[in-house]
Amino acid sequence: MTRQTGSHLRLTTTLGGQHHVTVPALDPLRIGTLAAVLDSVAAHLGCSRDDLLRRLFD
């Protein structure tokens, strides 16, 4: 987590260059929001959402 502003979190990855994603700090996070975050990170890394999930959890 890079920073928190109000009810939003800013997440940053430096893999493959810097990429930022802002997500609401909700509990639970809505499934569509989670899917959008995963799609954004996967697109940045040049892989599919399934490949990203394998990288994260295998």
PQR file of N, CA, C, O and H, with PARSE charges and radii, in Angstrom:
ATOM      1  N   MET A   1       0.850  -1.160   0.000 -0.4000 1.5000
ATOM      2  CA  MET A   1       0.000   0.000   0.000 -0.0000 2.0000
ATOM      3  C   MET A   1       0.901   1.229   0.000  0.5500 1.7000
ATOM      4  O   MET A   1       1.784   1.366   0.846 -0.5500 1.4000
ATOM      5  N   THR A   2       0.668   2.111  -0.952 -0.4000 1.5000
ATOM      6  CA  THR A   2       1.460   3.325  -1.062 -0.0000 2.0000
ATOM      7  C   THR A   2       0.945   4.398  -0.119  0.5500 1.7000
ATOM      8  O   THR A   2       1.727   5.056   0.566 -0.5500 1.4000
ATOM      9  H   THR A   2      -0.049   1.999  -1.640  0.4000 1.0000
ATOM     10  N   ARG A   3      -0.378   4.576  -0.084 -0.4000 1.5000
ATOM     11  CA  ARG A   3      -0.963   5.584   0.803 -0.0000 2.0000
ATOM     12  C   ARG A   3      -2.455   5.333   0.963  0.5500 1.7000
ATOM     13  O   ARG A   3      -3.060   4.559   0.222 -0.5500 1.4000
ATOM     14  H   ARG A   3      -1.014   4.042  -0.641  0.4000 1.0000
ATOM     15  N   GLN A   4      -3.030   6.010   1.953 -0.4000 1.5000
ATOM     16  CA  GLN A   4      -4.475   5.970   2.161 -0.0000 2.0000
ATOM     17  C   GLN A   4      -4.975   7.396   2.238  0.5500 1.7000
ATOM     18  O   GLN A   4      -4.447   8.216   2.990 -0.5500 1.4000
ATOM     19  H   GLN A   4      -2.539   6.639   2.555  0.4000 1.0000
ATOM     20  N   THR A   5      -6.005   7.684   1.446 -0.4000 1.5000
ATOM     21  CA  THR A   5      -6.640   8.993   1.456 -0.0000 2.0000
ATOM     22  C   THR A   5      -8.122   8.765   1.703  0.5500 1.7000
ATOM     23  O   THR A   5      -8.828   8.239   0.843 -0.5500 1.4000
ATOM     24  H   THR A   5      -6.434   7.019   0.835  0.4000 1.0000
ATOM     25  N   GLY A   6      -8.589   9.160   2.875 -0.4000 1.5000
ATOM     26  CA  GLY A   6      -9.989   8.932   3.204 -0.0000 2.0000
ATOM     27  C   GLY A   6     -10.303   7.453   3.189  0.5500 1.7000
ATOM     28  O   GLY A   6      -9.677   6.669   3.902 -0.5500 1.4000
ATOM     29  H   GLY A   6      -8.015   9.587   3.574  0.4000 1.0000
ATOM     30  N   SER A   7     -11.275   7.074   2.375 -0.4000 1.5000
ATOM     31  CA  SER A   7     -11.702   5.674   2.334 -0.0000 2.0000
ATOM     32  C   SER A   7     -11.129   4.923   1.139  0.5500 1.7000
ATOM     33  O   SER A   7     -11.690   3.908   0.725 -0.5500 1.4000
ATOM     34  H   SER A   7     -11.783   7.711   1.796  0.4000 1.0000
ATOM     35  N   HIS A   8     -10.017   5.404   0.576 -0.4000 1.5000
ATOM     36  CA  HIS A   8      -9.397   4.735  -0.572 -0.0000 2.0000
ATOM     37  C   HIS A   8      -7.933   4.421  -0.288  0.5500 1.7000
ATOM     38  O   HIS A   8      -7.238   5.177   0.392 -0.5500 1.4000
ATOM     39  H   HIS A   8      -9.562   6.228   0.912  0.4000 1.0000
ATOM     40  N   LEU A   9      -7.482   3.291  -0.824 -0.4000 1.5000
ATOM     41  CA  LEU A   9      -6.092   2.858  -0.704 -0.0000 2.0000
ATOM     42  C   LEU A   9      -5.427   2.934  -2.064  0.5500 1.7000
ATOM     43  O   LEU A   9      -6.041   2.609  -3.080 -0.5500 1.4000
ATOM     44  H   LEU A   9      -8.046   2.677  -1.376  0.4000 1.0000
ATOM     45  N   ARG A  10      -4.181   3.362  -2.087 -0.4000 1.5000
ATOM     46  CA  ARG A  10      -3.408   3.399  -3.328 -0.0000 2.0000
ATOM     47  C   ARG A  10      -2.379   2.287  -3.265  0.5500 1.7000
ATOM     48  O   ARG A  10      -1.504   2.288  -2.399 -0.5500 1.4000
ATOM     49  H   ARG A  10      -3.682   3.627  -1.261  0.4000 1.0000
ATOM     50  N   LEU A  11      -2.486   1.337  -4.186 -0.4000 1.5000
ATOM     51  CA  LEU A  11      -1.565   0.206  -4.254 -0.0000 2.0000
ATOM     52  C   LEU A  11      -0.607   0.420  -5.415  0.5500 1.7000
ATOM     53  O   LEU A  11      -1.002   0.911  -6.472 -0.5500 1.4000
ATOM     54  H   LEU A  11      -3.197   1.336  -4.889  0.4000 1.0000
ATOM     55  N   THR A  12       0.651   0.053  -5.216 -0.4000 1.5000
ATOM     56  CA  THR A  12       1.662   0.260  -6.250 -0.0000 2.0000
ATOM     57  C   THR A  12       2.482  -1.006  -6.431  0.5500 1.7000
ATOM     58  O   THR A  12       2.873  -1.653  -5.460 -0.5500 1.4000
ATOM     59  H   THR A  12       0.972  -0.346  -4.357  0.4000 1.0000
ATOM     60  N   THR A  13       2.737  -1.350  -7.691 -0.4000 1.5000
ATOM     61  CA  THR A  13       3.681  -2.416  -8.008 -0.0000 2.0000
ATOM     62  C   THR A  13       4.815  -1.801  -8.820  0.5500 1.7000
ATOM     63  O   THR A  13       4.606  -0.856  -9.580 -0.5500 1.4000
ATOM     64  H   THR A  13       2.419  -0.824  -8.480  0.4000 1.0000
ATOM     65  N   THR A  14       6.007  -2.343  -8.653 -0.4000 1.5000
ATOM     66  CA  THR A  14       7.149  -1.881  -9.442 -0.0000 2.0000
ATOM     67  C   THR A  14       7.615  -2.958 -10.417  0.5500 1.7000
ATOM     68  O   THR A  14       8.606  -2.771 -11.123 -0.5500 1.4000
ATOM     69  H   THR A  14       6.177  -3.110  -8.035  0.4000 1.0000
ATOM     70  N   LEU A  15       6.899  -4.092 -10.456 -0.4000 1.5000
ATOM     71  CA  LEU A  15       7.224  -5.138 -11.427 -0.0000 2.0000
ATOM     72  C   LEU A  15       6.849  -4.662 -12.819  0.5500 1.7000
ATOM     73  O   LEU A  15       5.708  -4.258 -13.046 -0.5500 1.4000
ATOM     74  H   LEU A  15       6.095  -4.244  -9.882  0.4000 1.0000
ATOM     75  N   GLY A  16       7.776  -4.703 -13.742 -0.4000 1.5000
ATOM     76  CA  GLY A  16       7.481  -4.280 -15.111 -0.0000 2.0000
ATOM     77  C   GLY A  16       7.236  -2.787 -15.223  0.5500 1.7000
ATOM     78  O   GLY A  16       6.509  -2.349 -16.115 -0.5500 1.4000
ATOM     79  H   GLY A  16       8.702  -5.031 -13.558  0.4000 1.0000
ATOM     80  N   GLY A  17       7.825  -1.998 -14.340 -0.4000 1.5000
ATOM     81  CA  GLY A  17       7.576  -0.555 -14.306 -0.0000 2.0000
ATOM     82  C   GLY A  17       6.531  -0.249 -13.250  0.5500 1.7000
ATOM     83  O   GLY A  17       5.815  -1.140 -12.792 -0.5500 1.4000
ATOM     84  H   GLY A  17       8.416  -2.353 -13.615  0.4000 1.0000
ATOM     85  N   GLN A  18       6.451   1.004 -12.872 -0.4000 1.5000
ATOM     86  CA  GLN A  18       5.521   1.387 -11.811 -0.0000 2.0000
ATOM     87  C   GLN A  18       4.079   1.413 -12.300  0.5500 1.7000
ATOM     88  O   GLN A  18       3.788   1.916 -13.385 -0.5500 1.4000
ATOM     89  H   GLN A  18       7.032   1.728 -13.245  0.4000 1.0000
ATOM     90  N   HIS A  19       3.180   0.866 -11.488 -0.4000 1.5000
ATOM     91  CA  HIS A  19       1.751   0.839 -11.818 -0.0000 2.0000
ATOM     92  C   HIS A  19       0.967   1.068 -10.537  0.5500 1.7000
ATOM     93  O   HIS A  19       1.229   0.424  -9.522 -0.5500 1.4000
ATOM     94  H   HIS A  19       3.416   0.457 -10.607  0.4000 1.0000
ATOM     95  N   HIS A  20       0.000   1.992 -10.581 -0.4000 1.5000
ATOM     96  CA  HIS A  20      -0.804   2.340  -9.412 -0.0000 2.0000
ATOM     97  C   HIS A  20      -2.255   1.935  -9.628  0.5500 1.7000
ATOM     98  O   HIS A  20      -2.786   2.062 -10.731 -0.5500 1.4000
ATOM     99  H   HIS A  20      -0.213   2.515 -11.405  0.4000 1.0000
ATOM    100  N   VAL A  21      -2.887   1.449  -8.575 -0.4000 1.5000
ATOM    101  CA  VAL A  21      -4.308   1.120  -8.583 -0.0000 2.0000
ATOM    102  C   VAL A  21      -4.904   1.691  -7.302  0.5500 1.7000
ATOM    103  O   VAL A  21      -4.366   1.483  -6.214 -0.5500 1.4000
ATOM    104  H   VAL A  21      -2.455   1.345  -7.679  0.4000 1.0000
ATOM    105  N   THR A  22      -6.009   2.406  -7.433 -0.4000 1.5000
ATOM    106  CA  THR A  22      -6.708   2.939  -6.267 -0.0000 2.0000
ATOM    107  C   THR A  22      -7.959   2.108  -6.034  0.5500 1.7000
ATOM    108  O   THR A  22      -8.763   1.907  -6.944 -0.5500 1.4000
ATOM    109  H   THR A  22      -6.446   2.575  -8.317  0.4000 1.0000
ATOM    110  N   VAL A  23      -8.116   1.625  -4.798 -0.4000 1.5000
ATOM    111  CA  VAL A  23      -9.268   0.791  -4.459 -0.0000 2.0000
ATOM    112  C   VAL A  23      -9.941   1.332  -3.204  0.5500 1.7000
ATOM    113  O   VAL A  23      -9.277   1.897  -2.335 -0.5500 1.4000
ATOM    114  H   VAL A  23      -7.463   1.789  -4.059  0.4000 1.0000
ATOM    115  N   PRO A  24     -11.251   1.162  -3.108 -0.5600 1.5000
ATOM    116  CA  PRO A  24     -11.942   1.589  -1.891  0.2800 2.0000
ATOM    117  C   PRO A  24     -11.586   0.663  -0.725  0.5500 1.7000
ATOM    118  O   PRO A  24     -11.407  -0.541  -0.908 -0.5500 1.4000
ATOM    119  N   ALA A  25     -11.486   1.237   0.461 -0.4000 1.5000
ATOM    120  CA  ALA A  25     -11.154   0.461   1.660 -0.0000 2.0000
ATOM    121  C   ALA A  25     -12.432  -0.100   2.265  0.5500 1.7000
ATOM    122  O   ALA A  25     -12.823   0.270   3.372 -0.5500 1.4000
ATOM    123  H   ALA A  25     -11.631   2.216   0.609  0.4000 1.0000
ATOM    124  N   LEU A  26     -13.073  -0.987   1.536 -0.4000 1.5000
ATOM    125  CA  LEU A  26     -14.334  -1.577   1.970 -0.0000 2.0000
ATOM    126  C   LEU A  26     -14.101  -2.982   2.504  0.5500 1.7000
ATOM    127  O   LEU A  26     -13.169  -3.668   2.084 -0.5500 1.4000
ATOM    128  H   LEU A  26     -12.756  -1.288   0.637  0.4000 1.0000
ATOM    129  N   ASP A  27     -14.940  -3.400   3.416 -0.4000 1.5000
ATOM    130  CA  ASP A  27     -14.886  -4.763   3.922 -0.0000 2.0000
ATOM    131  C   ASP A  27     -16.304  -5.293   3.970  0.5500 1.7000
ATOM    132  O   ASP A  27     -17.064  -4.901   4.856 -0.5500 1.4000
ATOM    133  H   ASP A  27     -15.698  -2.843   3.757  0.4000 1.0000
ATOM    134  N   PRO A  28     -16.689  -6.157   3.068 -0.5600 1.5000
ATOM    135  CA  PRO A  28     -15.873  -6.797   2.038  0.2800 2.0000
ATOM    136  C   PRO A  28     -15.793  -5.942   0.770  0.5500 1.7000
ATOM    137  O   PRO A  28     -16.641  -5.085   0.522 -0.5500 1.4000
ATOM    138  N   LEU A  29     -14.761  -6.198  -0.015 -0.4000 1.5000
ATOM    139  CA  LEU A  29     -14.595  -5.555  -1.313 -0.0000 2.0000
ATOM    140  C   LEU A  29     -15.546  -6.219  -2.301  0.5500 1.7000
ATOM    141  O   LEU A  29     -15.626  -7.446  -2.364 -0.5500 1.4000
ATOM    142  H   LEU A  29     -14.072  -6.895   0.187  0.4000 1.0000
ATOM    143  N   ARG A  30     -16.260  -5.415  -3.064 -0.4000 1.5000
ATOM    144  CA  ARG A  30     -17.216  -5.991  -4.023 -0.0000 2.0000
ATOM    145  C   ARG A  30     -16.476  -6.797  -5.085  0.5500 1.7000
ATOM    146  O   ARG A  30     -15.370  -6.441  -5.491 -0.5500 1.4000
ATOM    147  H   ARG A  30     -16.195  -4.419  -3.012  0.4000 1.0000
ATOM    148  N   ILE A  31     -17.094  -7.879  -5.526 -0.4000 1.5000
ATOM    149  CA  ILE A  31     -16.454  -8.812  -6.460 -0.0000 2.0000
ATOM    150  C   ILE A  31     -16.081  -8.129  -7.773  0.5500 1.7000
ATOM    151  O   ILE A  31     -15.041  -8.436  -8.355 -0.5500 1.4000
ATOM    152  H   ILE A  31     -17.992  -8.169  -5.196  0.4000 1.0000
ATOM    153  N   GLY A  32     -16.917  -7.211  -8.244 -0.4000 1.5000
ATOM    154  CA  GLY A  32     -16.610  -6.494  -9.478 -0.0000 2.0000
ATOM    155  C   GLY A  32     -15.408  -5.582  -9.328  0.5500 1.7000
ATOM    156  O   GLY A  32     -14.622  -5.424 -10.262 -0.5500 1.4000
ATOM    157  H   GLY A  32     -17.762  -6.961  -7.771  0.4000 1.0000
ATOM    158  N   THR A  33     -15.263  -4.979  -8.148 -0.4000 1.5000
ATOM    159  CA  THR A  33     -14.108  -4.119  -7.870 -0.0000 2.0000
ATOM    160  C   THR A  33     -12.837  -4.951  -7.827  0.5500 1.7000
ATOM    161  O   THR A  33     -11.816  -4.564  -8.394 -0.5500 1.4000
ATOM    162  H   THR A  33     -15.901  -5.108  -7.389  0.4000 1.0000
ATOM    163  N   LEU A  34     -12.899  -6.085  -7.160 -0.4000 1.5000
ATOM    164  CA  LEU A  34     -11.745  -6.982  -7.106 -0.0000 2.0000
ATOM    165  C   LEU A  34     -11.360  -7.452  -8.502  0.5500 1.7000
ATOM    166  O   LEU A  34     -10.177  -7.482  -8.841 -0.5500 1.4000
ATOM    167  H   LEU A  34     -13.728  -6.399  -6.699  0.4000 1.0000
ATOM    168  N   ALA A  35     -12.338  -7.817  -9.308 -0.4000 1.5000
ATOM    169  CA  ALA A  35     -12.068  -8.260 -10.679 -0.0000 2.0000
ATOM    170  C   ALA A  35     -11.397  -7.150 -11.484  0.5500 1.7000
ATOM    171  O   ALA A  35     -10.479  -7.418 -12.259 -0.5500 1.4000
ATOM    172  H   ALA A  35     -13.299  -7.793  -9.033  0.4000 1.0000
ATOM    173  N   ALA A  36     -11.845  -5.906 -11.308 -0.4000 1.5000
ATOM    174  CA  ALA A  36     -11.255  -4.777 -12.034 -0.0000 2.0000
ATOM    175  C   ALA A  36      -9.810  -4.538 -11.608  0.5500 1.7000
ATOM    176  O   ALA A  36      -8.960  -4.242 -12.448 -0.5500 1.4000
ATOM    177  H   ALA A  36     -12.591  -5.688 -10.679  0.4000 1.0000
ATOM    178  N   VAL A  37      -9.525  -4.663 -10.324 -0.4000 1.5000
ATOM    179  CA  VAL A  37      -8.150  -4.500  -9.831 -0.0000 2.0000
ATOM    180  C   VAL A  37      -7.259  -5.591 -10.412  0.5500 1.7000
ATOM    181  O   VAL A  37      -6.166  -5.309 -10.901 -0.5500 1.4000
ATOM    182  H   VAL A  37     -10.215  -4.904  -9.642  0.4000 1.0000
ATOM    183  N   LEU A  38      -7.725  -6.834 -10.359 -0.4000 1.5000
ATOM    184  CA  LEU A  38      -6.940  -7.943 -10.911 -0.0000 2.0000
ATOM    185  C   LEU A  38      -6.711  -7.775 -12.408  0.5500 1.7000
ATOM    186  O   LEU A  38      -5.613  -8.039 -12.897 -0.5500 1.4000
ATOM    187  H   LEU A  38      -8.613  -7.063  -9.962  0.4000 1.0000
ATOM    188  N   ASP A  39      -7.732  -7.339 -13.139 -0.4000 1.5000
ATOM    189  CA  ASP A  39      -7.589  -7.116 -14.581 -0.0000 2.0000
ATOM    190  C   ASP A  39      -6.569  -6.019 -14.868  0.5500 1.7000
ATOM    191  O   ASP A  39      -5.772  -6.140 -15.798 -0.5500 1.4000
ATOM    192  H   ASP A  39      -8.624  -7.124 -12.741  0.4000 1.0000
ATOM    193  N   SER A  40      -6.589  -4.952 -14.074 -0.4000 1.5000
ATOM    194  CA  SER A  40      -5.654  -3.847 -14.267 -0.0000 2.0000
ATOM    195  C   SER A  40      -4.210  -4.297 -14.046  0.5500 1.7000
ATOM    196  O   SER A  40      -3.327  -3.974 -14.841 -0.5500 1.4000
ATOM    197  H   SER A  40      -7.237  -4.854 -13.319  0.4000 1.0000
ATOM    198  N   VAL A  41      -3.976  -5.031 -12.980 -0.4000 1.5000
ATOM    199  CA  VAL A  41      -2.623  -5.521 -12.691 -0.0000 2.0000
ATOM    200  C   VAL A  41      -2.186  -6.537 -13.746  0.5500 1.7000
ATOM    201  O   VAL A  41      -1.041  -6.508 -14.196 -0.5500 1.4000
ATOM    202  H   VAL A  41      -4.694  -5.293 -12.335  0.4000 1.0000
ATOM    203  N   ALA A  42      -3.083  -7.426 -14.138 -0.4000 1.5000
ATOM    204  CA  ALA A  42      -2.747  -8.421 -15.161 -0.0000 2.0000
ATOM    205  C   ALA A  42      -2.391  -7.742 -16.482  0.5500 1.7000
ATOM    206  O   ALA A  42      -1.431  -8.139 -17.142 -0.5500 1.4000
ATOM    207  H   ALA A  42      -4.014  -7.450 -13.772  0.4000 1.0000
ATOM    208  N   ALA A  43      -3.153  -6.725 -16.871 -0.4000 1.5000
ATOM    209  CA  ALA A  43      -2.857  -6.000 -18.112 -0.0000 2.0000
ATOM    210  C   ALA A  43      -1.495  -5.323 -18.021  0.5500 1.7000
ATOM    211  O   ALA A  43      -0.739  -5.322 -18.993 -0.5500 1.4000
ATOM    212  H   ALA A  43      -3.933  -6.402 -16.335  0.4000 1.0000
ATOM    213  N   HIS A  44      -1.179  -4.755 -16.879 -0.4000 1.5000
ATOM    214  CA  HIS A  44       0.126  -4.112 -16.691 -0.0000 2.0000
ATOM    215  C   HIS A  44       1.261  -5.121 -16.838  0.5500 1.7000
ATOM    216  O   HIS A  44       2.302  -4.812 -17.418 -0.5500 1.4000
ATOM    217  H   HIS A  44      -1.793  -4.755 -16.090  0.4000 1.0000
ATOM    218  N   LEU A  45       1.057  -6.320 -16.315 -0.4000 1.5000
ATOM    219  CA  LEU A  45       2.089  -7.357 -16.384 -0.0000 2.0000
ATOM    220  C   LEU A  45       2.074  -8.128 -17.697  0.5500 1.7000
ATOM    221  O   LEU A  45       2.971  -8.930 -17.955 -0.5500 1.4000
ATOM    222  H   LEU A  45       0.212  -6.571 -15.844  0.4000 1.0000
ATOM    223  N   GLY A  46       1.054  -7.891 -18.534 -0.4000 1.5000
ATOM    224  CA  GLY A  46       0.971  -8.563 -19.824 -0.0000 2.0000
ATOM    225  C   GLY A  46       0.565 -10.020 -19.723  0.5500 1.7000
ATOM    226  O   GLY A  46       1.037 -10.855 -20.495 -0.5500 1.4000
ATOM    227  H   GLY A  46       0.325  -7.240 -18.324  0.4000 1.0000
ATOM    228  N   CYS A  47      -0.309 -10.331 -18.774 -0.4000 1.5000
ATOM    229  CA  CYS A  47      -0.770 -11.705 -18.620 -0.0000 2.0000
ATOM    230  C   CYS A  47      -2.280 -11.710 -18.394  0.5500 1.7000
ATOM    231  O   CYS A  47      -2.900 -10.653 -18.273 -0.5500 1.4000
ATOM    232  H   CYS A  47      -0.692  -9.653 -18.147  0.4000 1.0000
ATOM    233  N   SER A  48      -2.859 -12.890 -18.338 -0.4000 1.5000
ATOM    234  CA  SER A  48      -4.295 -13.008 -18.079 -0.0000 2.0000
ATOM    235  C   SER A  48      -4.546 -12.952 -16.570  0.5500 1.7000
ATOM    236  O   SER A  48      -3.621 -13.084 -15.769 -0.5500 1.4000
ATOM    237  H   SER A  48      -2.356 -13.749 -18.437  0.4000 1.0000
ATOM    238  N   ARG A  49      -5.803 -12.755 -16.201 -0.4000 1.5000
ATOM    239  CA  ARG A  49      -6.162 -12.752 -14.783 -0.0000 2.0000
ATOM    240  C   ARG A  49      -5.843 -14.109 -14.154  0.5500 1.7000
ATOM    241  O   ARG A  49      -5.358 -14.168 -13.025 -0.5500 1.4000
ATOM    242  H   ARG A  49      -6.555 -12.648 -16.852  0.4000 1.0000
ATOM    243  N   ASP A  50      -6.114 -15.199 -14.878 -0.4000 1.5000
ATOM    244  CA  ASP A  50      -5.815 -16.540 -14.356 -0.0000 2.0000
ATOM    245  C   ASP A  50      -4.318 -16.727 -14.115  0.5500 1.7000
ATOM    246  O   ASP A  50      -3.917 -17.297 -13.100 -0.5500 1.4000
ATOM    247  H   ASP A  50      -6.508 -15.150 -15.796  0.4000 1.0000
ATOM    248  N   ASP A  51      -3.489 -16.244 -15.054 -0.4000 1.5000
ATOM    249  CA  ASP A  51      -2.035 -16.335 -14.870 -0.0000 2.0000
ATOM    250  C   ASP A  51      -1.592 -15.522 -13.654  0.5500 1.7000
ATOM    251  O   ASP A  51      -0.730 -15.962 -12.893 -0.5500 1.4000
ATOM    252  H   ASP A  51      -3.815 -15.781 -15.878  0.4000 1.0000
ATOM    253  N   LEU A  52      -2.175 -14.349 -13.473 -0.4000 1.5000
ATOM    254  CA  LEU A  52      -1.846 -13.515 -12.318 -0.0000 2.0000
ATOM    255  C   LEU A  52      -2.201 -14.237 -11.018  0.5500 1.7000
ATOM    256  O   LEU A  52      -1.413 -14.244 -10.073 -0.5500 1.4000
ATOM    257  H   LEU A  52      -2.875 -13.992 -14.092  0.4000 1.0000
ATOM    258  N   LEU A  53      -3.378 -14.840 -10.974 -0.4000 1.5000
ATOM    259  CA  LEU A  53      -3.790 -15.561  -9.768 -0.0000 2.0000
ATOM    260  C   LEU A  53      -2.858 -16.734  -9.474  0.5500 1.7000
ATOM    261  O   LEU A  53      -2.563 -17.013  -8.312 -0.5500 1.4000
ATOM    262  H   LEU A  53      -4.018 -14.835 -11.742  0.4000 1.0000
ATOM    263  N   ARG A  54      -2.393 -17.420 -10.515 -0.4000 1.5000
ATOM    264  CA  ARG A  54      -1.428 -18.511 -10.321 -0.0000 2.0000
ATOM    265  C   ARG A  54      -0.120 -17.963  -9.747  0.5500 1.7000
ATOM    266  O   ARG A  54       0.465 -18.563  -8.845 -0.5500 1.4000
ATOM    267  H   ARG A  54      -2.633 -17.193 -11.459  0.4000 1.0000
ATOM    268  N   ARG A  55       0.336 -16.824 -10.271 -0.4000 1.5000
ATOM    269  CA  ARG A  55       1.566 -16.208  -9.759 -0.0000 2.0000
ATOM    270  C   ARG A  55       1.421 -15.833  -8.286  0.5500 1.7000
ATOM    271  O   ARG A  55       2.362 -15.983  -7.505 -0.5500 1.4000
ATOM    272  H   ARG A  55      -0.139 -16.337 -11.003  0.4000 1.0000
ATOM    273  N   LEU A  56       0.254 -15.353  -7.916 -0.4000 1.5000
ATOM    274  CA  LEU A  56       0.041 -14.893  -6.543 -0.0000 2.0000
ATOM    275  C   LEU A  56      -0.123 -16.030  -5.546  0.5500 1.7000
ATOM    276  O   LEU A  56       0.337 -15.924  -4.409 -0.5500 1.4000
ATOM    277  H   LEU A  56      -0.510 -15.231  -8.549  0.4000 1.0000
ATOM    278  N   PHE A  57      -0.772 -17.118  -5.956 -0.4000 1.5000
ATOM    279  CA  PHE A  57      -1.173 -18.136  -4.992 -0.0000 2.0000
ATOM    280  C   PHE A  57      -0.536 -19.504  -5.171  0.5500 1.7000
ATOM    281  O   PHE A  57      -0.815 -20.399  -4.373 -0.5500 1.4000
ATOM    282  H   PHE A  57      -1.145 -17.204  -6.880  0.4000 1.0000
ATOM    283  N   ASP A  58       0.295 -19.709  -6.165 -0.4000 1.5000
ATOM    284  CA  ASP A  58       0.969 -21.013  -6.318 -0.0000 2.0000
ATOM    285  C   ASP A  58       2.337 -20.981  -5.693  0.5500 1.7000
ATOM    286  O   ASP A  58       3.053 -21.982  -5.722 -0.5500 1.4000
ATOM    287  H   ASP A  58       0.521 -18.982  -6.813  0.4000 1.0000
TER
END
